[in-house]
Amino acid sequence: MKQITAKVNTKFKKLPIDSSQLKPEQIVLVIAGKTYGVEAIEQADNGHIQVTLAANSGTFYAFRQDWEGINLNESQPLITQDEAEVITQEDAEAIFGNSISQHYMADLNHCLNIFQINTPPRICHFISQIAHESGGLQWLKELDDGDYLEGRSDLGNTCSGDGPKYKGAGAIQLTGRNNYKAFCDAIGDAKIMDGCDYVADKYPFTSAGFWWQNNGMNELLDPGATVEKITLRVNGGYNGLEDRQQYYEKACQVINSQKTSQTVAKQEAALPIKFVKTTTLRTVIEDIAELSEEQQVEIEEGSVYQIHSYAYQTGDYLKIAFLGQSFKGKNTWFVHSQDVEVSNPRLQIKPNKILLPLPWFPQTDNYRDAERTCNSSSCAMCLEYFRPGKLPGKDGDNIYVEVVFEYGDTTDHEVQTKALAQFGLNSTWNTNLDFEDVYRELEAGRPAVIGIYHRGTTEHPSGGHMIVVRGRTEEGDFIVNDPYGSLNDGYTGAVENGTGAIYGKYEMTYRWTTDGPGTGWGRLFQP
């Protein structure tokens, strides 16, 4: 009998959709290391696999990257629908100034599709940046031998040989064990952990698109952005700006030609959306009472329109983009998912993953009260994020902890407010937060400190602990910096496991919003 084993704490789901859209009884929590016998495994929609368990135990959906023993065809694409040719080989070679193999072209178009780099501005900015970073595709792997990366624990390089193995690879060089692992988990290809040679050969562009999406590049450039602005985000400065500008101008010349414009337009296949009840479209996810007339429009039951994309959002909302139709001058709106039916869910686009570049301070090495200064270390991470250089060094949180104890005790939230204000950072302590509140903060580039129950079982939690939410997954789970280690291993592993740990939304529903929606405790920042 075939068996599969959970690599991480994960879930079985009754439908292949966002966990936030499911009821608790439609989700089965699975602990890392749990093994199941299976009768069949098939590719399913929205990045899921369909698993039929042995002994008539049921059929569920799961994420492939969370399991060992999944032997689907390694060459199977990451998305199941036919992918549009966003850019032709002729046009790509004209921009890069070098020939490109069909193998690389397949990965380039795959990247442009799955990361929605599919409008002329997005394509031009993306290709001009990777063209410079790779020297016109001459360097898809770091030239240095990577020895200088040995022992870089901030990159996850904790094993001998990790430096050379996980040196820069791809058009925007993926670097370090942690980043390779994150890419591996997102793609679902275990061979990525073989190292730089494999990534440079198989995913030179997809690895770059992974970085592009995680850093919110489409959102940055969509309102209109200069090459200077994009370069600052990619490079951290303006190195090679003239070269990047030249590539951008060449890309615009090629991409905006009639031939390529027609290629891009082919992606806008219409999807019928039917409104099954009278409902209200809104420009932002807020209660109707909080919206102006310009921010809402009523749609009658039975109405049918054409859209070119939609995406699951926080709570039970969809973000939809109408095709050839606008309301009050806008074609993109939010709607309650239960109020509409989309005829082709295989073309669903997931909400973007968000991961803020938050520093990490462990509480375990604090100069005093190491067992109880989680609140201070969490606030210190956010302080250094918003005010870089205030808390220098790996022990920088001790500077902040000392100030905290000048005002009072580390567990006093008013004390934390005063200590942060001394460093010039305003914040508020709240006891009425929900997931949507934190998601909005993340979308605005602001992490949040929240209080959770970190002991006991999921359904019967206990304890008390402070962590930082620095991002969300496409499924709506929290990506956190936990100063005490990781909830996922019961705080029995290395304290570094708390860096970028993923705490599931189902888990956080019990451990954070314990008393129901809108009961989460947390600190929001006003930088």
C-alpha positions as CSV (number, residue, x, y, z in Angstrom):
1,M,0.0,0.0,0.0
2,K,1.3,3.5,-0.9
3,Q,1.9,5.8,2.1
4,I,2.3,9.5,2.5
5,T,3.8,11.4,5.5
6,A,3.1,15.0,6.6
7,K,6.4,17.0,6.5
8,V,4.9,19.8,8.5
9,N,1.7,20.5,10.5
10,T,-0.9,20.7,7.8
11,K,-4.5,20.0,6.9
12,F,-6.8,17.7,5.0
13,K,-9.7,19.7,3.4
14,K,-13.0,18.6,2.0
15,L,-12.8,21.2,-0.8
16,P,-9.7,22.5,-2.8
17,I,-10.2,26.1,-1.7
18,D,-8.8,28.6,0.9
19,S,-9.1,27.2,4.4
20,S,-10.8,30.5,5.4
21,Q,-13.7,29.6,3.2
22,L,-14.3,26.2,5.0
23,K,-16.2,25.4,8.1
24,P,-14.2,23.7,11.0
25,E,-15.9,20.4,10.3
26,Q,-14.5,20.5,6.7
27,I,-10.9,20.6,7.9
28,V,-8.8,17.8,9.5
29,L,-5.6,19.0,11.2
30,V,-2.6,16.8,10.6
31,I,0.4,16.8,12.8
32,A,3.9,16.6,11.2
33,G,5.1,13.0,11.0
34,K,1.6,11.5,10.6
35,T,1.5,8.7,8.0
36,Y,-1.5,7.6,6.0
37,G,-2.2,4.8,3.6
38,V,-3.6,6.0,0.3
39,E,-5.5,4.4,-2.6
40,A,-5.0,7.2,-5.1
41,I,-3.5,10.6,-5.6
42,E,-4.5,13.0,-8.4
43,Q,-3.8,16.6,-9.3
44,A,-6.6,18.9,-8.3
45,D,-7.5,22.6,-8.6
46,N,-5.8,25.6,-7.0
47,G,-2.5,24.0,-6.2
48,H,-4.0,21.0,-4.4
49,I,-3.8,17.3,-4.7
50,Q,-6.8,15.0,-4.2
51,V,-6.0,12.1,-1.8
52,T,-8.2,9.0,-1.5
53,L,-7.3,7.4,1.8
54,A,-7.1,3.6,2.3
55,A,-9.7,1.6,4.2
56,N,-12.6,3.8,3.0
57,S,-11.4,6.6,5.2
58,G,-12.5,9.3,2.8
59,T,-11.2,11.6,0.0
60,F,-9.5,14.9,0.9
61,Y,-7.6,17.8,-0.6
62,A,-4.1,18.8,0.5
63,F,-1.1,20.8,-0.5
64,R,1.5,18.7,-2.3
65,Q,4.5,20.4,-0.8
66,D,3.4,19.5,2.7
67,W,3.7,15.7,2.1
68,E,6.4,13.1,1.5
69,G,5.6,10.2,-0.8
70,I,3.8,12.2,-3.5
71,N,5.0,10.8,-6.8
72,L,3.2,12.8,-9.4
73,N,5.0,13.5,-12.6
74,E,8.0,15.8,-11.8
75,S,7.5,17.7,-15.0
76,Q,3.9,18.5,-14.2
77,P,3.3,22.2,-14.4
78,L,2.4,24.2,-11.3
79,I,-0.9,25.3,-12.7
80,T,-3.3,23.0,-14.6
81,Q,-4.8,25.2,-17.2
82,D,-3.1,25.9,-20.5
83,E,-0.6,28.7,-20.1
84,A,-0.6,31.7,-22.5
85,E,2.6,32.6,-24.4
86,V,3.1,36.0,-22.7
87,I,6.2,36.8,-24.7
88,T,7.6,35.2,-27.8
89,Q,11.1,33.8,-28.1
90,E,11.9,36.4,-30.8
91,D,10.8,39.3,-28.6
92,A,12.6,38.0,-25.5
93,E,15.9,37.6,-27.4
94,A,15.5,41.1,-28.8
95,I,15.3,42.5,-25.3
96,F,18.0,40.4,-23.6
97,G,20.3,40.6,-26.6
98,N,21.2,36.9,-26.4
99,S,19.7,33.7,-27.7
100,I,17.3,31.8,-25.4
101,S,16.7,28.0,-25.5
102,Q,13.2,26.7,-25.7
103,H,13.7,25.2,-22.3
104,Y,14.4,28.6,-20.8
105,M,11.5,30.1,-22.8
106,A,9.1,27.6,-21.3
107,D,10.2,28.7,-17.8
108,L,10.0,32.4,-18.6
109,N,6.4,32.2,-19.9
110,H,5.5,29.9,-17.0
111,C,6.9,32.5,-14.6
112,L,5.0,35.4,-16.2
113,N,1.8,33.4,-16.0
114,I,1.8,32.1,-12.5
115,F,3.0,35.4,-11.0
116,Q,0.6,37.5,-13.1
117,I,3.4,39.4,-14.8
118,N,1.1,39.8,-17.7
119,T,0.6,43.5,-18.5
120,P,3.0,45.6,-20.6
121,P,4.3,47.6,-17.6
122,R,4.8,44.5,-15.4
123,I,6.6,42.6,-18.3
124,C,8.8,45.6,-19.1
125,H,9.9,46.2,-15.6
126,F,10.4,42.6,-14.7
127,I,12.4,41.7,-17.8
128,S,14.5,44.9,-17.7
129,Q,15.5,44.1,-14.1
130,I,16.4,40.5,-14.6
131,A,18.2,41.4,-17.8
132,H,20.5,43.6,-15.9
133,E,20.8,41.3,-12.8
134,S,21.9,38.4,-15.1
135,G,24.0,40.4,-17.5
136,G,21.6,39.7,-20.4
137,L,21.2,36.1,-19.2
138,Q,25.0,35.4,-19.2
139,W,25.0,34.7,-15.4
140,L,22.2,32.5,-14.0
141,K,24.4,31.3,-11.2
142,E,26.6,33.3,-8.9
143,L,30.2,33.5,-10.1
144,D,31.7,33.3,-6.6
145,D,32.2,29.8,-5.2
146,G,29.9,30.6,-2.3
147,D,32.4,30.0,0.5
148,Y,31.7,33.4,1.9
149,L,28.1,32.3,2.6
150,E,29.3,29.5,4.9
151,G,27.8,29.8,8.4
152,R,25.4,32.5,7.5
153,S,22.7,31.5,10.0
154,D,20.6,34.5,8.9
155,L,20.2,32.7,5.6
156,G,19.7,29.3,7.2
157,N,23.2,28.1,6.2
158,T,23.8,26.0,9.3
159,C,25.3,22.9,7.7
160,S,28.7,22.4,6.3
161,G,28.7,23.1,2.6
162,D,25.5,25.2,2.6
163,G,27.4,28.3,1.3
164,P,28.4,26.8,-2.1
165,K,25.3,24.7,-2.3
166,Y,22.9,27.5,-1.8
167,K,24.7,30.4,-3.4
168,G,22.9,32.7,-5.8
169,A,20.9,31.0,-8.6
170,G,18.4,32.3,-11.1
171,A,17.9,35.6,-12.8
172,I,17.4,37.4,-9.4
173,Q,19.7,35.3,-7.4
174,L,18.0,33.0,-4.9
175,T,20.5,32.7,-2.0
176,G,20.6,30.7,1.2
177,R,19.1,27.5,2.5
178,N,16.0,29.4,4.0
179,N,15.2,31.0,0.7
180,Y,15.7,27.8,-1.2
181,K,13.4,26.0,1.3
182,A,10.7,28.7,0.9
183,F,10.9,28.4,-2.9
184,C,10.8,24.6,-2.6
185,D,7.7,24.7,-0.5
186,A,6.0,27.1,-2.8
187,I,6.8,25.1,-6.0
188,G,6.5,21.6,-4.6
189,D,9.7,20.3,-6.1
190,A,11.9,18.7,-3.5
191,K,14.9,18.7,-6.0
192,I,15.2,22.4,-5.4
193,M,17.0,21.6,-2.2
194,D,19.7,19.9,-4.4
195,G,21.1,23.4,-4.7
196,C,22.1,26.1,-7.1
197,D,22.8,24.0,-10.2
198,Y,19.3,22.6,-10.3
199,V,17.6,26.0,-9.7
200,A,19.7,27.8,-12.3
201,D,18.9,25.1,-14.9
202,K,15.2,24.4,-14.3
203,Y,13.8,27.6,-12.6
204,P,16.0,30.6,-13.7
205,F,12.9,32.8,-14.2
206,T,10.4,31.1,-11.8
207,S,12.8,31.7,-8.9
208,A,13.0,35.3,-9.9
209,G,9.2,35.6,-10.2
210,F,9.0,34.0,-6.7
211,W,11.1,36.9,-5.3
212,W,9.1,39.4,-7.4
213,Q,5.8,38.3,-6.0
214,N,7.0,38.0,-2.4
215,N,8.2,41.6,-2.5
216,G,5.0,43.0,-3.9
217,M,6.5,44.3,-7.2
218,N,3.3,44.2,-9.2
219,E,1.5,46.2,-6.6
220,L,4.4,48.7,-6.4
221,L,4.5,49.4,-10.2
222,D,0.8,49.1,-11.1
223,P,-0.1,52.7,-10.0
224,G,2.9,53.9,-12.1
225,A,6.5,53.6,-11.1
226,T,9.8,54.7,-12.6
227,V,12.8,52.5,-13.2
228,E,14.5,54.3,-10.3
229,K,11.7,53.2,-7.9
230,I,11.8,49.6,-9.1
231,T,15.6,49.5,-9.0
232,L,15.6,50.7,-5.4
233,R,13.3,47.9,-4.3
234,V,15.3,45.3,-6.3
235,N,18.8,46.5,-5.6
236,G,18.5,48.4,-2.4
237,G,20.2,51.3,-4.2
238,Y,20.7,52.4,-7.7
239,N,23.5,50.2,-8.9
240,G,23.4,49.8,-12.7
241,L,20.6,52.2,-13.1
242,E,21.6,53.4,-16.6
243,D,21.8,49.8,-17.8
244,R,18.5,48.9,-16.3
245,Q,16.9,52.0,-17.9
246,Q,18.3,51.0,-21.3
247,Y,16.8,47.5,-21.0
248,Y,13.5,49.0,-19.9
249,E,13.4,51.3,-22.9
250,K,14.2,48.3,-25.2
251,A,11.5,46.2,-23.5
252,C,8.9,48.9,-23.9
253,Q,9.8,49.2,-27.6
254,V,9.4,45.5,-28.1
255,I,6.5,44.8,-25.8
256,N,4.4,47.7,-26.9
257,S,4.6,46.6,-30.5
258,Q,1.3,45.4,-32.0
259,K,2.5,41.8,-32.2
260,T,3.3,41.5,-28.5
261,S,0.3,43.5,-27.4
262,Q,-1.9,41.1,-29.2
263,T,-0.1,38.2,-27.4
264,V,-0.7,39.8,-24.0
265,A,-4.4,40.5,-24.9
266,K,-5.0,36.8,-25.6
267,Q,-4.7,36.2,-21.8
268,E,-7.9,38.1,-21.1
269,A,-10.2,35.1,-21.6
270,A,-13.7,36.0,-20.3
271,L,-15.2,34.2,-17.3
272,P,-18.9,34.5,-16.7
273,I,-19.8,35.6,-13.1
274,K,-23.4,35.2,-12.0
275,F,-24.8,37.1,-9.0
276,V,-27.0,34.5,-7.2
277,K,-28.5,37.2,-4.8
278,T,-28.7,40.9,-4.7
279,T,-25.5,42.2,-3.2
280,T,-23.2,45.1,-2.9
281,L,-19.8,45.5,-4.6
282,R,-17.3,47.5,-2.6
283,T,-13.9,49.1,-3.4
284,V,-12.4,48.0,0.0
285,I,-13.2,45.3,2.4
286,E,-15.2,47.3,5.0
287,D,-18.7,47.3,6.4
288,I,-21.2,49.0,4.1
289,A,-21.9,51.6,6.8
290,E,-18.3,52.7,6.6
291,L,-18.3,53.3,2.9
292,S,-19.2,56.3,0.8
293,E,-21.6,56.2,-2.1
294,E,-18.6,56.2,-4.5
295,Q,-17.2,53.1,-2.8
296,Q,-20.2,50.8,-3.3
297,V,-22.6,49.7,-6.0
298,E,-25.6,47.4,-5.7
299,I,-25.9,44.5,-8.2
300,E,-29.3,42.7,-8.6
301,E,-29.8,39.0,-8.3
302,G,-29.5,37.1,-11.6
303,S,-27.1,39.7,-13.2
304,V,-24.4,38.1,-15.3
305,Y,-21.1,39.9,-16.3
306,Q,-17.8,38.9,-17.8
307,I,-14.6,39.0,-15.7
308,H,-11.0,38.2,-16.6
309,S,-9.7,37.2,-13.1
310,Y,-10.7,36.8,-9.5
311,A,-8.9,36.1,-6.2
312,Y,-9.9,34.9,-2.8
313,Q,-9.3,37.5,-0.2
314,T,-9.6,37.8,3.6
315,G,-12.8,36.5,5.2
316,D,-15.3,35.4,2.6
317,Y,-14.6,38.0,-0.1
318,L,-13.5,37.7,-3.7
319,K,-11.6,40.4,-5.6
320,I,-13.0,40.5,-9.2
321,A,-11.8,42.4,-12.2
322,F,-14.6,43.0,-14.8
323,L,-13.8,42.7,-18.5
324,G,-15.2,45.5,-20.7
325,Q,-17.4,46.7,-17.8
326,S,-16.9,49.3,-15.1
327,F,-18.9,50.8,-12.3
328,K,-18.4,54.4,-11.2
329,G,-15.2,54.4,-13.3
330,K,-13.7,51.3,-11.7
331,N,-13.5,47.7,-13.0
332,T,-12.0,46.0,-9.8
333,W,-14.3,45.4,-6.9
334,F,-14.7,43.2,-3.8
335,V,-17.8,40.9,-3.3
336,H,-19.0,38.3,-0.8
337,S,-18.0,34.9,-2.3
338,Q,-21.4,33.3,-1.4
339,D,-23.2,35.9,-3.5
340,V,-21.7,34.9,-6.8
341,E,-20.9,31.9,-9.0
342,V,-17.9,31.8,-11.3
343,S,-18.2,29.2,-14.1
344,N,-14.5,28.2,-14.3
345,P,-12.8,27.9,-10.9
346,R,-9.7,26.4,-12.5
347,L,-8.6,29.9,-13.3
348,Q,-8.7,31.1,-9.7
349,I,-5.9,33.3,-8.7
350,K,-4.9,33.2,-5.0
351,P,-4.3,36.3,-2.9
352,N,-0.7,37.3,-2.9
353,K,1.6,36.1,-0.3
354,I,3.1,38.9,1.9
355,L,6.4,38.6,3.7
356,L,7.8,41.7,5.3
357,P,11.6,41.9,5.8
358,L,11.4,41.9,9.6
359,P,14.5,41.5,11.7
360,W,14.4,38.7,14.4
361,F,15.4,39.0,18.0
362,P,15.2,35.9,20.3
363,Q,14.0,36.5,23.8
364,T,16.1,33.6,25.1
365,D,19.3,35.6,25.2
366,N,17.9,38.7,26.8
367,Y,20.0,40.1,29.6
368,R,17.2,39.7,32.1
369,D,13.9,37.8,32.5
370,A,14.5,35.8,29.3
371,E,11.5,33.6,30.0
372,R,9.0,36.4,30.1
373,T,10.2,39.2,27.8
374,C,8.4,37.9,24.6
375,N,6.4,41.2,24.5
376,S,9.6,43.3,24.6
377,S,11.5,41.3,22.0
378,S,8.4,41.3,19.7
379,C,8.1,45.1,20.0
380,A,11.8,45.4,19.5
381,M,11.6,43.6,16.1
382,C,9.0,46.0,14.9
383,L,10.9,49.0,16.3
384,E,14.0,48.0,14.3
385,Y,11.9,47.4,11.2
386,F,10.3,50.9,11.3
387,R,13.4,52.7,12.7
388,P,16.4,50.8,11.3
389,G,19.6,51.3,13.3
390,K,17.9,52.0,16.6
391,L,18.7,48.5,17.9
392,P,21.9,47.5,16.2
393,G,23.4,44.0,16.4
394,K,22.0,40.6,17.1
395,D,21.4,41.5,20.8
396,G,19.8,44.9,19.9
397,D,16.6,44.1,21.7
398,N,18.5,44.3,25.0
399,I,18.7,48.1,24.4
400,Y,14.9,48.2,24.2
401,V,14.4,45.8,27.1
402,E,16.4,48.1,29.3
403,V,14.2,51.1,28.5
404,V,11.1,49.0,29.1
405,F,12.1,48.1,32.6
406,E,12.7,51.8,33.3
407,Y,9.0,52.4,32.7
408,G,7.7,49.3,34.4
409,D,7.2,45.6,33.7
410,T,7.6,43.9,30.3
411,T,4.1,42.4,30.5
412,D,2.4,45.8,30.9
413,H,1.1,46.9,27.4
414,E,1.0,50.6,28.5
415,V,4.7,50.3,29.4
416,Q,5.4,49.0,25.9
417,T,3.5,51.9,24.4
418,K,5.7,54.4,26.4
419,A,8.9,52.7,25.6
420,L,8.2,52.6,21.9
421,A,7.2,56.3,21.9
422,Q,10.6,57.1,23.5
423,F,12.2,55.8,20.3
424,G,9.8,57.8,18.2
425,L,7.4,55.0,17.2
426,N,3.7,55.5,18.0
427,S,1.5,52.4,18.5
428,T,-1.8,51.3,20.1
429,W,-2.8,48.3,22.1
430,N,-6.1,46.7,21.0
431,T,-8.3,43.9,22.2
432,N,-10.8,43.8,19.4
433,L,-8.8,42.7,16.4
434,D,-9.6,40.1,13.7
435,F,-7.7,38.5,10.8
436,E,-8.9,41.2,8.4
437,D,-7.3,43.9,10.6
438,V,-3.9,42.2,10.5
439,Y,-4.2,41.5,6.8
440,R,-4.8,45.2,6.2
441,E,-1.8,46.2,8.2
442,L,0.4,43.7,6.3
443,E,-0.9,45.0,3.0
444,A,0.1,48.5,4.1
445,G,3.6,47.2,4.9
446,R,3.1,47.2,8.7
447,P,3.7,44.1,10.9
448,A,1.6,43.6,14.0
449,V,2.4,42.2,17.5
450,I,-0.3,39.8,18.7
451,G,-0.9,37.8,21.9
452,I,-1.7,34.1,21.7
453,Y,-2.1,31.1,23.9
454,H,1.0,29.1,23.1
455,R,0.5,26.0,25.3
456,G,-2.1,23.2,25.4
457,T,-3.9,21.7,22.5
458,T,-5.4,23.7,19.6
459,E,-9.0,23.4,20.8
460,H,-8.0,23.8,24.5
461,P,-5.1,26.3,24.5
462,S,-3.4,27.8,27.5
463,G,-0.4,29.9,28.4
464,G,0.2,33.4,27.1
465,H,2.8,34.7,24.6
466,M,3.6,37.6,22.3
467,I,4.7,37.2,18.7
468,V,5.0,39.3,15.5
469,V,2.9,38.7,12.4
470,R,5.2,39.7,9.5
471,G,3.2,38.1,6.6
472,R,0.5,35.9,5.3
473,T,0.5,32.9,3.0
474,E,-1.8,32.5,0.0
475,E,-4.1,30.5,2.2
476,G,-4.4,33.3,4.8
477,D,-2.1,31.7,7.4
478,F,0.1,33.9,9.5
479,I,3.9,34.1,8.8
480,V,5.4,35.1,12.1
481,N,8.6,35.9,14.0
482,D,8.3,34.1,17.3
483,P,10.9,35.1,19.8
484,Y,10.7,31.9,21.8
485,G,11.0,29.3,19.0
486,S,8.2,27.6,17.1
487,L,4.7,26.7,18.2
488,N,4.8,24.0,15.4
489,D,7.4,21.9,17.3
490,G,6.0,22.7,20.7
491,Y,9.0,25.0,21.4
492,T,11.2,22.0,21.7
493,G,13.4,22.7,18.7
494,A,16.0,25.4,18.0
495,V,14.8,28.9,18.9
496,E,15.7,30.0,15.3
497,N,12.7,27.9,14.2
498,G,10.6,30.9,15.2
499,T,12.0,32.9,12.3
500,G,9.3,33.0,9.5
501,A,7.3,30.2,11.1
502,I,3.8,29.6,9.6
503,Y,1.0,29.5,12.1
504,G,-2.2,28.2,10.4
505,K,-5.4,30.3,10.4
506,Y,-7.4,27.5,12.0
507,E,-4.8,27.2,14.8
508,M,-4.8,31.0,15.3
509,T,-8.6,31.1,15.4
510,Y,-8.4,29.1,18.7
511,R,-5.2,30.6,20.0
512,W,-5.7,34.2,19.1
513,T,-9.4,35.0,18.5
514,T,-10.3,32.6,21.3
515,D,-13.6,34.3,22.3
516,G,-14.8,34.6,18.7
517,P,-14.3,37.0,15.8
518,G,-13.0,40.5,16.7
519,T,-11.5,39.4,20.1
520,G,-7.8,39.2,19.1
521,W,-5.3,41.1,21.2
522,G,-2.6,43.0,19.4
523,R,-0.4,46.1,18.9
524,L,-0.8,48.1,15.7
525,F,1.8,50.7,14.7
526,Q,1.5,54.3,13.3
527,P,5.0,54.9,11.9
